[in-house]
Amino acid sequence: MKRLFDELITERQFLKLYYDQDITQVNIAGQLAQDDLKDLYQGINVSDVVTHFSYRAKIDPTTKQQKDAIISSGLKSNKSITHLDLHQGNVYQTNVHGILPQMLETSHNIIYLDLANNNFPPNSGKVIAAGLKGNQVLKYLNLAGNALDHNNIEPISFALQFNQVLEYLNLDSNKIGENGAKYLSQLLKDHSSLKHLSIKGNSLNEYGSSLIIESLNPDCLEYLDISANSIGTQGARALGQFIKITNSLQQLYSSQNNLHSEQIRYINSGLKGNKTIKLIDLSYNYPDELGNKALVATLSANNSIEQFILKNNSLNYERIKYWSDAIEVNNGLRYLDLGGNNLSEASILLLSNAFKENNSIIKLGLSCTGLGETGAICLAKVLSANKSVTHLDISNNQIQSKGIEALSEIIDRMQYLNLGNNNFSSKGIEFLAEGLKLNKALVSLDLTRCSLSDLDIGIIFDSLENNPCLIKLNFSNNNINNNGAKIIADKMATNKTIAILDMSHNSINNTGVDHIADLIKNNGYVANINLTGSNQFQIQWIQKITDALDAHNNILKIDGLPDNTGSLAAKIVKNQQLLHSNLTKLAKKTFVFEDKEELHKNLLTIAKQIQSTCGKLPPQTLTNKETGTSREYLSIIKDLFSEDISDEVENPYISVLAQTDLLGSYEDWLET
């Protein structure tokens, strides 16, 4: 299985489609010339093996209509494509009868369709519906960010009634409203297959929200996001009833709904007896005293809830009293996010006893909580008594040197640490470095906007030189100049773990390009470098980075370089192709694990092995000993990174892994 990567089309690569019938995936995201499009049309037209097609090309608007017609003609004739990604493809930007209508009319074998953020004009729903009506195999549909109102939702909802296998539906950030909810609810009543529904930011209001919620299947839906819809009392009552009867829902997002005490109590009535929901997000709701007491009562009694997100809910000292009691007794909670709440020193002290007793919380979010120096010192005391927290976000808290000095005592055990937007001063950097020297488990360190100087960068690198796990290092928005770029390049020459390096929005210019080129030449492990923002590079200097890529095939992505960098892009594409080739050769050696517990213990070890070998990946497979079901472990690692690292670290291999179709999901494997 091959993939044709075309982030920047060079040397008429689409001719390969015509002659090479092993190519199964095509990704277009660069500048397309007329000849390229003609080659693409011929290749797609004759190919019966291409299954994945992604179209996000940068095309001159003056010729877009003509070029769209060429591509749509090729796609219309193709019967093999099952995955069509037109996300931000501007398929309607200049011509309502462009690529989309012709493609969908005859492509009834599409199972994955992404049409998000395409700026559809009014009445485009009828065109989309005409294509969807004949498709009975579609499982994934993304229509987010298209300003679709009730007039568009009506025909789309009707068309999807003919489909009984749809599992994923994203309608975020449209204009559905109460009237659109009527049509959508009719669709949902007839669908027993839907597992994922995201409908945030659609002005549903309480009547529309209740219609949607009451139409959901309680035995199938696993993910629901109804945030930013002002669901009101009627919607909250319906949501509480659904939570009470569902035996499938695992993730619930209801942020930005301005829930008051009565509405919270309705939701809470369902949560009390629910044992399936693992994640709840009620951020930006500002519940009053009674609402907080109701939620606290649920958290105290329900140990099945693993992740509770309460950002920006005006949790003052009195309310923290209630929450600290609940945290103390809940031994199932793994992730608690209180970011955006103004936590005083007294509030932190209240949490102290709770964290002494609770040894289940691993991830703690306290960004923008006004900790300051005294709060950071109190937090350090709290966490010194709690050994379970290894993921800590205390960004945007005005923490200075004394606070960092106190926190350095607990930094040594952190795996994920976000200290962004805190001004430590040089003395604070020294304290931070002392803590980092003792840390042998850190995976991600974020020092965004910390006013770091070139000298500070050197101190940080020195403190990390014995760390065997660090994958991501973020130095964005600091005071790094060309000298700092040299320090980073010199330090990275011997580093064998960092895969993601963010130097965006600093003051590196053409002179610093030499150092970045040296970094690439001398380090065979970094895969993603971000140079976006205020760094200034002229096109003639980019050749040095291009030449440096000859030394290693590990670089998969470089952000922030000028658009006209054809040869550089082509080499990165070549690296991606090599990685893809390695992935498709997996399956010779196997790891056999007795049970799930042993599997979990070994996954992170395997992940580190993947990271350390970069493009030269070992051929290994995970095998379920009892059933003999095999899953290439790289796909499982992908899901592991998504779950445990979440937004904190973007695995640089994911974009390639996601296109290989090697395996099913991590959860599916475990269920076998």
Secondary structure per residue as TSV (DSSP state, phi and psi in degrees):
chain	resnum	aa	ss	phi	psi
A	1	M	-	360.0	129.0
A	2	K	E	-122.9	156.6
A	3	R	E	-125.7	138.0
A	4	L	E	-97.6	105.3
A	5	F	E	-88.0	126.8
A	6	D	E	-135.1	57.4
A	7	E	S	-65.4	-28.1
A	8	L	S	-146.9	113.4
A	9	I	-	-71.9	125.3
A	10	T	-	-134.8	148.6
A	11	E	T	55.6	37.3
A	12	R	T	47.7	57.6
A	13	Q	T	-64.4	-23.8
A	14	F	T	-65.4	-16.5
A	15	L	H	-60.7	-25.3
A	16	K	H	-60.2	-33.7
A	17	L	H	-60.5	-35.6
A	18	Y	H	-71.9	-37.9
A	19	Y	H	-99.4	-24.1
A	20	D	-	-109.8	102.4
A	21	Q	T	-86.0	13.8
A	22	D	T	-95.2	-9.3
A	23	I	E	-75.9	121.6
A	24	T	E	-111.3	-13.1
A	25	Q	E	-136.4	137.0
A	26	V	E	-128.7	128.4
A	27	N	E	-125.8	115.5
A	28	I	E	-111.4	116.6
A	29	A	-	-145.8	30.1
A	30	G	S	-133.7	-160.2
A	31	Q	B	-83.8	123.1
A	32	L	-	-108.5	128.0
A	33	A	-	-93.1	166.9
A	34	Q	H	-59.8	-41.9
A	35	D	H	-63.9	-38.2
A	36	D	H	-58.1	-44.4
A	37	L	H	-66.0	-38.3
A	38	K	H	-65.1	-41.0
A	39	D	H	-62.5	-41.7
A	40	L	H	-61.6	-45.3
A	41	Y	H	-57.2	-47.2
A	42	Q	H	-63.1	-43.9
A	43	G	H	-66.0	-48.5
A	44	I	H	-64.4	-36.7
A	45	N	H	-62.7	-38.3
A	46	V	H	-95.0	-18.7
A	47	S	-	-72.4	136.0
A	48	D	S	-119.0	16.5
A	49	V	S	-122.3	-14.0
A	50	V	-	-67.4	120.7
A	51	T	-	-110.8	-25.8
A	52	H	E	-118.4	127.3
A	53	F	E	-133.9	119.8
A	54	S	E	-119.1	127.7
A	55	Y	E	-128.8	99.3
A	56	R	-	-132.6	44.3
A	57	A	-	-75.3	150.6
A	58	K	B	-92.7	100.5
A	59	I	-	-116.1	138.5
A	60	D	-	-57.2	121.1
A	61	P	G	-56.0	-28.1
A	62	T	G	-68.6	-23.2
A	63	T	G	-116.3	9.1
A	64	K	H	-62.4	-43.2
A	65	Q	H	-58.5	-45.3
A	66	Q	H	-66.0	-42.0
A	67	K	H	-70.8	-37.3
A	68	D	H	-58.0	-41.0
A	69	A	H	-63.4	-38.7
A	70	I	H	-63.2	-47.8
A	71	I	H	-65.7	-45.5
A	72	S	H	-63.0	-32.9
A	73	S	H	-64.3	-41.5
A	74	G	H	-66.0	-43.5
A	75	L	H	-66.9	-35.8
A	76	K	H	-62.9	-33.0
A	77	S	H	-84.3	-16.1
A	78	N	-	-81.7	135.0
A	79	K	S	-112.8	1.5
A	80	S	-	-100.9	-19.0
A	81	I	-	-69.3	127.3
A	82	T	-	-115.7	-19.1
A	83	H	E	-121.8	115.2
A	84	L	E	-121.8	115.2
A	85	D	E	-113.1	106.5
A	86	L	-	-116.0	26.5
A	87	H	T	-58.4	124.4
A	88	Q	T	54.8	32.0
A	89	G	-	-86.6	-3.6
A	90	N	-	48.9	47.1
A	91	V	T	-71.2	-10.1
A	92	Y	T	-119.4	12.8
A	93	Q	S	-59.6	-41.3
A	94	T	S	-121.0	-12.6
A	95	N	-	-148.8	110.7
A	96	V	T	-63.8	-20.6
A	97	H	T	-106.3	43.6
A	98	G	S	-84.9	-137.3
A	99	I	H	-66.0	-35.3
A	100	L	H	-68.3	-53.6
A	101	P	H	-57.5	-47.0
A	102	Q	H	-64.5	-37.2
A	103	M	H	-65.6	-48.5
A	104	L	H	-72.6	-26.5
A	105	E	H	-60.3	-33.6
A	106	T	H	-114.4	-6.3
A	107	S	-	-97.7	81.2
A	108	H	T	-93.7	8.0
A	109	N	T	-107.5	10.9
A	110	I	-	-71.9	127.0
A	111	I	-	-108.4	-15.7
A	112	Y	E	-131.3	120.2
A	113	L	E	-136.7	115.6
A	114	D	E	-114.3	111.7
A	115	L	-	-120.7	23.0
A	116	A	-	-66.3	147.7
A	117	N	S	55.3	56.4
A	118	N	-	-115.8	6.6
A	119	N	-	53.6	50.4
A	120	F	-	-64.1	141.3
A	121	P	-	-79.6	172.4
A	122	P	T	-57.3	148.5
A	123	N	T	67.2	14.1
A	124	S	H	-72.9	-16.5
A	125	G	H	-57.3	-35.2
A	126	K	H	-65.2	-38.6
A	127	V	H	-67.2	-45.4
A	128	I	H	-61.4	-44.3
A	129	A	H	-61.9	-37.6
A	130	A	H	-60.5	-35.7
A	131	G	H	-77.8	-35.5
A	132	L	H	-75.9	-26.1
A	133	K	T	-58.9	-37.5
A	134	G	T	-89.0	0.3
A	135	N	-	-96.4	116.1
A	136	Q	S	-111.9	12.1
A	137	V	-	-119.5	-2.7
A	138	L	-	-63.3	126.4
A	139	K	-	-111.9	-26.1
A	140	Y	E	-127.2	123.5
A	141	L	E	-137.4	121.5
A	142	N	E	-118.9	113.3
A	143	L	-	-121.3	22.9
A	144	A	T	-64.6	148.0
A	145	G	T	67.5	38.7
A	146	N	S	-121.8	11.6
A	147	A	-	54.9	34.8
A	148	L	-	-76.2	122.2
A	149	D	B	-99.6	-171.5
A	150	H	H	-63.2	-29.7
A	151	N	H	-66.8	-28.2
A	152	N	H	-86.3	-37.0
A	153	I	H	-67.1	-31.8
A	154	E	H	-58.6	-55.8
A	155	P	H	-66.9	-34.2
A	156	I	H	-65.4	-44.3
A	157	S	H	-61.7	-42.5
A	158	F	H	-64.0	-42.6
A	159	A	H	-63.1	-38.9
A	160	L	H	-73.9	-11.6
A	161	Q	T	-65.2	-20.9
A	162	F	T	-80.2	-8.3
A	163	N	-	-102.9	124.1
A	164	Q	S	-113.3	14.9
A	165	V	-	-123.3	2.6
A	166	L	-	-61.0	126.7
A	167	E	-	-113.3	-27.3
A	168	Y	E	-128.4	125.3
A	169	L	E	-137.4	119.2
A	170	N	E	-118.5	116.6
A	171	L	-	-123.7	25.9
A	172	D	-	-56.4	149.4
A	173	S	S	54.4	48.1
A	174	N	S	-115.1	-160.5
A	175	K	B	-128.5	48.5
A	176	I	-	-65.4	-48.7
A	177	G	H	64.3	-175.9
A	178	E	H	-62.4	-42.6
A	179	N	H	-65.4	-41.8
A	180	G	H	-66.1	-32.3
A	181	A	H	-61.8	-31.5
A	182	K	H	-62.0	-45.9
A	183	Y	H	-69.6	-42.0
A	184	L	H	-65.6	-37.3
A	185	S	H	-64.2	-34.4
A	186	Q	H	-64.1	-39.3
A	187	L	H	-63.5	-46.7
A	188	L	H	-65.9	-31.6
A	189	K	H	-61.9	-32.1
A	190	D	T	-91.5	1.5
A	191	H	-	-111.8	113.0
A	192	S	S	-96.9	-0.8
A	193	S	-	-100.7	-14.9
A	194	L	-	-67.6	124.1
A	195	K	-	-107.6	-26.3
A	196	H	E	-132.4	119.6
A	197	L	E	-130.1	120.1
A	198	S	E	-122.3	120.2
A	199	I	-	-139.4	30.0
A	200	K	-	-70.8	150.6
A	201	G	S	67.4	49.0
A	202	N	S	-126.7	13.1
A	203	S	-	51.3	44.2
A	204	L	-	-69.8	-33.0
A	205	N	H	61.1	-177.4
A	206	E	H	-71.5	-36.6
A	207	Y	H	-68.6	-47.7
A	208	G	H	-63.1	-39.6
A	209	S	H	-63.1	-43.4
A	210	S	H	-64.3	-38.1
A	211	L	H	-60.6	-46.3
A	212	I	H	-62.5	-50.4
A	213	I	H	-63.8	-41.8
A	214	E	H	-67.4	-18.3
A	215	S	T	-92.2	-3.9
A	216	L	S	-75.8	149.1
A	217	N	-	-85.7	113.7
A	218	P	T	-72.6	-9.5
A	219	D	T	-103.0	1.6
A	220	C	T	-132.3	-41.5
A	221	L	-	-63.2	127.7
A	222	E	-	-109.8	-23.7
A	223	Y	E	-136.8	126.9
A	224	L	E	-136.6	123.6
A	225	D	E	-121.1	108.6
A	226	I	-	-120.1	28.6
A	227	S	-	-65.5	157.7
A	228	A	S	54.8	47.1
A	229	N	S	-129.3	5.5
A	230	S	-	47.4	60.1
A	231	I	-	-67.5	-20.4
A	232	G	H	63.6	-170.0
A	233	T	H	-67.6	-42.9
A	234	Q	H	-64.6	-42.7
A	235	G	H	-67.5	-40.1
A	236	A	H	-64.6	-38.8
A	237	R	H	-63.1	-43.5
A	238	A	H	-65.1	-39.3
A	239	L	H	-65.4	-43.3
A	240	G	H	-60.4	-40.7
A	241	Q	H	-66.9	-39.2
A	242	F	H	-65.2	-43.7
A	243	I	H	-59.6	-35.6
A	244	K	H	-66.5	-35.0
A	245	I	H	-101.5	-13.3
A	246	T	-	-73.4	143.9
A	247	N	S	-123.4	19.6
A	248	S	S	-129.7	-27.2
A	249	L	-	-63.3	128.2
A	250	Q	-	-116.2	-30.1
A	251	Q	E	-130.2	127.1
A	252	L	E	-127.1	121.6
A	253	Y	E	-117.0	116.3
A	254	S	-	-137.6	50.6
A	255	S	-	-83.3	163.3
A	256	Q	S	54.4	42.4
A	257	N	S	-115.6	6.8
A	258	N	-	49.7	51.1
A	259	L	-	-77.8	126.3
A	260	H	-	-99.1	-175.9
A	261	S	H	-58.9	-43.1
A	262	E	H	-63.4	-42.9
A	263	Q	H	-67.5	-39.4
A	264	I	H	-60.5	-40.4
A	265	R	H	-64.6	-36.3
A	266	Y	H	-62.3	-47.3
A	267	I	H	-63.7	-40.8
A	268	N	H	-63.6	-34.0
A	269	S	H	-61.9	-31.8
A	270	G	H	-78.8	-36.9
A	271	L	H	-67.9	-28.4
A	272	K	T	-54.2	-45.1
A	273	G	T	-101.8	1.2
A	274	N	-	-78.5	134.8
A	275	K	-	-119.8	5.8
A	276	T	S	-102.1	-30.5
A	277	I	-	-71.7	124.6
A	278	K	-	-105.1	-26.4
A	279	L	E	-131.2	132.2
A	280	I	E	-131.2	128.6
A	281	D	E	-118.7	111.1
A	282	L	-	-120.0	32.4
A	283	S	T	-63.6	154.7
A	284	Y	T	55.1	43.3
A	285	N	-	-115.3	-21.1
A	286	Y	-	52.8	53.0
A	287	P	-	-64.7	148.7
A	288	D	-	-81.7	-169.0
A	289	E	H	-57.8	-47.8
A	290	L	H	-65.7	-38.6
A	291	G	H	-63.5	-42.3
A	292	N	H	-63.4	-42.4
A	293	K	H	-61.6	-38.5
A	294	A	H	-64.7	-45.7
A	295	L	H	-65.4	-38.8
A	296	V	H	-62.3	-40.6
A	297	A	H	-61.4	-39.3
A	298	T	H	-67.7	-46.9
A	299	L	H	-62.8	-32.4
A	300	S	H	-66.9	-34.6
A	301	A	H	-98.4	-18.3
A	302	N	-	-110.6	101.5
A	303	N	T	-87.5	1.7
A	304	S	T	-83.0	-16.9
A	305	I	-	-74.9	120.2
A	306	E	-	-101.6	-26.8
A	307	Q	E	-133.8	122.0
A	308	F	E	-124.8	119.3
A	309	I	E	-112.5	117.3
A	310	L	-	-129.0	41.1
A	311	K	T	-62.2	143.5
A	312	N	T	48.6	59.2
A	313	N	S	-121.6	20.8
A	314	S	-	52.5	47.9
A	315	L	-	-82.0	101.7
A	316	N	-	-90.3	-172.4
A	317	Y	H	-57.3	-46.2
A	318	E	H	-62.3	-39.6
A	319	R	H	-75.9	-33.2
A	320	I	H	-61.9	-29.8
A	321	K	H	-54.5	-49.3
A	322	Y	H	-63.1	-46.5
A	323	W	H	-65.9	-35.9
A	324	S	H	-63.4	-35.7
A	325	D	H	-63.8	-42.7
A	326	A	H	-68.1	-42.0
A	327	I	H	-61.6	-37.2
A	328	E	H	-62.0	-37.4
A	329	V	H	-98.3	-14.1
A	330	N	-	-86.9	112.8
A	331	N	S	-102.1	14.7
A	332	G	S	-107.2	-13.2
A	333	L	-	-71.3	125.9
A	334	R	-	-109.2	-26.9
A	335	Y	E	-137.3	123.0
A	336	L	E	-127.7	124.5
A	337	D	E	-120.0	112.6
A	338	L	-	-111.9	20.0
A	339	G	T	-56.0	146.1
A	340	G	T	81.5	0.3
A	341	N	S	-100.6	138.6
A	342	N	-	-80.2	96.0
A	343	L	-	-95.6	111.4
A	344	S	-	-76.1	172.4
A	345	E	H	-57.5	-40.6
A	346	A	H	-63.0	-37.6
A	347	S	H	-65.0	-42.1
A	348	I	H	-62.2	-41.0
A	349	L	H	-63.4	-36.0
A	350	L	H	-60.9	-37.8
A	351	L	H	-73.4	-14.8
A	352	S	H	-57.8	-51.2
A	353	N	H	-63.6	-37.1
A	354	A	H	-61.6	-43.5
A	355	F	H	-75.6	-21.7
A	356	K	H	-66.5	-35.1
A	357	E	H	-90.3	-29.0
A	358	N	-	-91.2	117.4
A	359	N	-	-115.2	21.8
A	360	S	-	-104.5	-25.5
A	361	I	-	-70.8	124.4
A	362	I	-	-104.9	-40.4
A	363	K	E	-110.8	128.7
A	364	L	E	-130.0	120.3
A	365	G	E	-106.5	117.7
A	366	L	-	-132.8	31.6
A	367	S	T	-66.8	143.3
A	368	C	T	55.3	45.5
A	369	T	S	-110.8	6.8
A	370	G	-	68.3	32.5
A	371	L	-	-58.9	-50.1
A	372	G	H	62.6	-165.7
A	373	E	H	-66.0	-51.9
A	374	T	H	-66.1	-38.4
A	375	G	H	-65.6	-38.5
A	376	A	H	-65.7	-38.8
A	377	I	H	-64.5	-42.7
A	378	C	H	-63.6	-42.6
A	379	L	H	-61.9	-40.5
A	380	A	H	-59.3	-40.0
A	381	K	H	-65.6	-41.4
A	382	V	H	-60.4	-48.5
A	383	L	H	-76.4	-19.1
A	384	S	H	-67.6	-25.4
A	385	A	S	-91.2	-8.7
A	386	N	-	-118.3	118.4
A	387	K	-	-98.7	0.3
A	388	S	-	-87.8	-28.8
A	389	V	-	-71.4	119.0
A	390	T	-	-124.2	-8.7
A	391	H	E	-117.1	115.9
A	392	L	E	-133.9	124.7
A	393	D	E	-115.5	107.3
A	394	I	-	-124.8	36.4
A	395	S	-	-70.4	160.5
A	396	N	S	56.5	51.6
A	397	N	S	-131.4	11.1
A	398	Q	-	54.4	39.0
A	399	I	-	-83.2	130.2
A	400	Q	-	-116.1	-159.5
A	401	S	H	-61.6	-41.7
A	402	K	H	-66.3	-38.1
A	403	G	H	-64.8	-42.3
A	404	I	H	-66.3	-36.4
A	405	E	H	-58.9	-43.3
A	406	A	H	-68.2	-42.3
A	407	L	H	-70.3	-22.8
A	408	S	H	-59.6	-20.9
A	409	E	H	-71.1	-24.3
A	410	I	H	-112.2	-6.4
A	411	I	H	-65.1	-25.9
A	412	D	T	-63.0	-18.1
A	413	R	T	-107.9	-2.1
A	414	M	-	-71.0	142.0
A	415	Q	S	-101.0	-34.4
A	416	Y	E	-131.5	119.4
A	417	L	E	-133.7	119.1
A	418	N	E	-114.1	110.3
A	419	L	-	-114.7	17.8
A	420	G	-	-57.6	152.9
A	421	N	S	58.9	40.3
A	422	N	-	-129.0	133.1
A	423	N	-	-98.9	99.4
A	424	F	-	-81.2	-28.7
A	425	S	H	73.7	167.4
A	426	S	H	-60.7	-37.1
A	427	K	H	-64.8	-41.0
A	428	G	H	-62.5	-37.2
A	429	I	H	-62.1	-38.9
A	430	E	H	-63.7	-42.1
A	431	F	H	-64.5	-42.8
A	432	L	H	-60.2	-44.0
A	433	A	H	-61.0	-37.8
A	434	E	H	-61.6	-41.3
A	435	G	H	-67.7	-40.2
A	436	L	H	-68.5	-30.3
A	437	K	H	-59.8	-32.4
A	438	L	T	-88.2	-7.1
A	439	N	-	-88.3	124.7
A	440	K	S	-117.2	12.4
A	441	A	-	-126.3	-3.1
A	442	L	-	-64.3	127.3
A	443	V	-	-104.2	-36.6
A	444	S	E	-139.2	131.1
A	445	L	E	-128.9	120.9
A	446	D	E	-113.2	115.5
A	447	L	-	-122.6	38.6
A	448	T	T	-60.5	138.2
A	449	R	T	52.2	48.6
A	450	C	S	-109.7	15.1
A	451	S	-	54.7	39.6
A	452	L	-	-74.5	134.0
A	453	S	-	-93.0	174.3
A	454	D	H	-59.2	-40.4
A	455	L	H	-63.5	-41.2
A	456	D	H	-59.9	-40.4
A	457	I	H	-59.4	-43.8
A	458	G	H	-62.0	-41.2
A	459	I	H	-63.8	-43.4
A	460	I	H	-62.0	-46.3
A	461	F	H	-61.3	-41.9
A	462	D	H	-60.9	-36.8
A	463	S	H	-72.5	-17.3
A	464	L	H	-102.0	0.5
A	465	E	T	-64.2	-21.8
A	466	N	T	-103.7	11.0
A	467	N	-	-83.2	122.4
A	468	P	S	-92.2	1.0
A	469	C	-	-119.3	-16.0
A	470	L	-	-60.4	123.6
A	471	I	-	-107.3	-42.0
A	472	K	E	-123.3	133.7
A	473	L	E	-132.1	120.3
A	474	N	E	-113.9	111.7
A	475	F	-	-112.9	22.6
A	476	S	-	-67.3	154.0
A	477	N	S	55.6	49.8
A	478	N	S	-122.1	-157.2
A	479	N	-	-111.6	39.4
A	480	I	-	-82.5	128.1
A	481	N	-	-116.0	-160.3
A	482	N	H	-61.7	-36.8
A	483	N	H	-64.6	-38.9
A	484	G	H	-64.2	-37.5
A	485	A	H	-62.6	-37.2
A	486	K	H	-66.1	-42.2
A	487	I	H	-60.8	-44.5
A	488	I	H	-62.1	-45.1
A	489	A	H	-61.3	-43.2
A	490	D	H	-63.9	-43.4
A	491	K	H	-70.4	-35.7
A	492	M	H	-72.3	-16.8
A	493	A	T	-59.3	-29.9
A	494	T	T	-109.3	2.4
A	495	N	-	-85.6	132.5
A	496	K	S	-120.3	18.4
A	497	T	S	-124.8	-35.8
A	498	I	-	-67.5	120.3
A	499	A	-	-104.7	-26.3
A	500	I	E	-124.0	118.1
A	501	L	E	-124.7	117.8
A	502	D	E	-107.7	111.5
A	503	M	-	-118.0	23.7
A	504	S	-	-67.1	156.2
A	505	H	S	54.4	51.1
A	506	N	S	-121.3	-155.2
A	507	S	-	-124.4	47.8
A	508	I	-	-93.5	131.8
A	509	N	-	-123.2	-159.7
A	510	N	H	-55.1	-38.9
A	511	T	H	-61.6	-34.5
A	512	G	H	-72.5	-16.0
A	513	V	H	-59.4	-37.2
A	514	D	H	-56.0	-42.3
A	515	H	H	-70.9	-37.3
A	516	I	H	-66.1	-39.6
A	517	A	H	-62.0	-40.8
A	518	D	H	-62.6	-39.8
A	519	L	H	-56.9	-47.5
A	520	I	H	-66.6	-39.9
A	521	K	H	-64.2	-41.8
A	522	N	H	-95.5	-8.8
A	523	N	-	-118.5	121.3
A	524	G	S	-99.8	22.0
A	525	Y	-	-126.5	-33.4
A	526	V	-	-64.9	136.3
A	527	A	-	-114.3	-24.3
A	528	N	E	-136.5	119.2
A	529	I	E	-119.5	128.2
A	530	N	E	-108.7	118.7
A	531	L	-	-120.9	20.0
A	532	T	-	-63.5	156.0
A	533	G	S	100.9	-135.5
A	534	S	S	-74.7	-6.5
A	535	N	-	-64.1	135.3
A	536	Q	-	-118.0	119.0
A	537	F	-	-130.4	134.2
A	538	Q	-	-90.9	150.6
A	539	I	H	-58.8	-35.1
A	540	Q	H	-68.2	-21.1
A	541	W	H	-82.6	-19.9
A	542	I	H	-65.9	-23.7
A	543	Q	H	-58.7	-29.8
A	544	K	H	-65.5	-40.0
A	545	I	H	-68.6	-39.9
A	546	T	H	-59.6	-45.5
A	547	D	H	-63.4	-35.8
A	548	A	H	-65.2	-27.7
A	549	L	T	-65.7	-17.2
A	550	D	T	-66.4	-21.9
A	551	A	T	-76.7	-32.4
A	552	H	-	-142.4	150.7
A	553	N	S	-106.6	20.8
A	554	N	-	-85.7	-24.6
A	555	I	-	-68.9	121.4
A	556	L	-	-108.2	-18.9
A	557	K	E	-159.9	134.0
A	558	I	E	-130.3	117.3
A	559	D	E	-97.9	145.1
A	560	G	S	97.5	10.6
A	561	L	-	-93.2	161.4
A	562	P	-	-56.3	154.8
A	563	D	S	-63.0	-38.6
A	564	N	-	-85.0	69.9
A	565	T	-	-130.1	58.9
A	566	G	H	-58.1	-50.6
A	567	S	H	-67.3	-34.7
A	568	L	H	-64.0	-47.4
A	569	A	H	-61.9	-38.6
A	570	A	H	-63.4	-37.1
A	571	K	H	-70.8	-37.4
A	572	I	H	-64.8	-41.1
A	573	V	H	-58.1	-41.5
A	574	K	H	-61.8	-40.2
A	575	N	H	-63.1	-40.6
A	576	Q	H	-63.8	-40.6
A	577	Q	H	-63.5	-39.7
A	578	L	H	-64.0	-43.9
A	579	L	H	-61.8	-43.3
A	580	H	H	-60.9	-40.6
A	581	S	H	-61.8	-42.3
A	582	N	H	-63.3	-39.1
A	583	L	H	-64.0	-36.6
A	584	T	T	-75.4	-8.7
A	585	K	T	-95.7	3.8
A	586	L	-	-67.2	152.1
A	587	A	-	131.8	6.9
A	588	K	S	-83.4	-45.1
A	589	K	E	-105.9	150.1
A	590	T	E	-127.8	146.6
A	591	F	E	-103.2	130.1
A	592	V	E	-115.0	119.8
A	593	F	E	-111.7	139.3
A	594	E	S	-69.0	-39.5
A	595	D	S	-152.1	177.9
A	596	K	H	-65.0	-36.4
A	597	E	H	-62.1	-43.6
A	598	E	H	-66.9	-37.0
A	599	L	H	-58.8	-49.0
A	600	H	H	-61.2	-38.8
A	601	K	H	-62.0	-34.8
A	602	N	H	-92.0	-16.6
A	603	L	H	-61.7	-44.3
A	604	L	H	-66.4	-35.3
A	605	T	H	-60.9	-44.1
A	606	I	H	-65.3	-38.9
A	607	A	H	-59.3	-41.7
A	608	K	H	-65.2	-35.7
A	609	Q	H	-65.3	-40.1
A	610	I	H	-61.0	-48.8
A	611	Q	H	-61.5	-41.6
A	612	S	H	-71.7	-25.5
A	613	T	H	-94.3	-9.1
A	614	C	T	48.1	-121.2
A	615	G	T	-70.4	-16.9
A	616	K	S	-96.7	76.3
A	617	L	-	-87.5	138.0
A	618	P	-	-75.8	145.5
A	619	P	-	-83.4	98.2
A	620	Q	E	-136.7	156.6
A	621	T	E	-138.2	147.1
A	622	L	E	-94.5	135.6
A	623	T	E	-126.7	130.1
A	624	N	E	-77.4	114.7
A	625	K	T	-61.9	-36.2
A	626	E	T	-74.2	-42.7
A	627	T	T	-101.4	-18.2
A	628	G	-	79.0	7.5
A	629	T	-	-71.5	125.6
A	630	S	E	-103.1	141.5
A	631	R	E	-138.5	119.6
A	632	E	E	-55.9	128.0
A	633	Y	H	-66.7	-21.4
A	634	L	H	-61.7	-37.0
A	635	S	H	-66.9	-37.8
A	636	I	H	-67.7	-38.8
A	637	I	H	-61.9	-38.1
A	638	K	H	-55.0	-46.7
A	639	D	H	-70.7	-34.2
A	640	L	H	-61.2	-44.5
A	641	F	I	-64.4	-38.3
A	642	S	I	-63.4	-38.7
A	643	E	I	-78.8	-50.5
A	644	D	I	-89.8	-30.0
A	645	I	I	-96.2	-27.6
A	646	S	G	52.4	-135.9
A	647	D	G	-77.1	-8.7
A	648	E	G	-70.9	-35.4
A	649	V	-	-136.1	125.4
A	650	E	-	-96.6	110.3
A	651	N	-	-59.9	121.6
A	652	P	T	-66.5	-12.3
A	653	Y	T	-91.3	-11.3
A	654	I	H	-58.8	-43.3
A	655	S	H	-61.2	-30.8
A	656	V	H	-82.9	-44.0
A	657	L	H	-57.5	-40.1
A	658	A	T	-63.2	-20.6
A	659	Q	T	-97.2	-2.3
A	660	T	T	-84.5	-24.7
A	661	D	-	56.1	30.9
A	662	L	-	-66.4	-39.3
A	663	L	-	-147.4	167.6
A	664	G	-	-78.2	-171.2
A	665	S	-	-79.7	163.0
A	666	Y	H	-58.5	-44.1
A	667	E	H	-63.5	-40.9
A	668	D	H	-61.4	-39.7
A	669	W	H	-63.9	-44.3
A	670	L	H	-63.4	-36.1
A	671	E	H	-66.8	-23.0
A	672	T	-	-71.6	360.0
